Amino acid sequence: MADKQKKIVSMRISESDHLKIKRIANRLGVRDSDMYRYAIKTVLSKLSPLDHKNRSGSEVLPAFIECGKELSSFFNLDAENKIVRNPCFFANFNGHTLSFLLNSWLK
């Protein structure tokens, strides 16, 4: 990454999530801010195939294999209505569409 400047961001989280972060950070002997950075870096790493607009089909599949259930549940994604209509997520795998694969994860 050429730009090494850090950016300050603000986010709203629930009190219970904030307390979980504090307890885990305390147990590990690290700062709360380190826990937030770790959590963000971990998720970004798992979702990295989605970070490139020119990737589609089998190139983005690893992100859905890794996080498909969590993504669909957290963002309330419906494979038929929200994911497949986005060309990034549409692909054909041996006669099965990604929609079919995602619907099996949603069940």
Buried (B, 14 or more C-beta within 10 A) or exposed (E): EEEEEEEEEEEEEEEEEEEEBEEBBEEEEEEEEEBBEBEEEEEEEBBBBBEEEEBBBEBBBBBBEBBBEEBBEEEEBBBEEBBBEEEBBBBEEEEEBBBEBBBEBBE
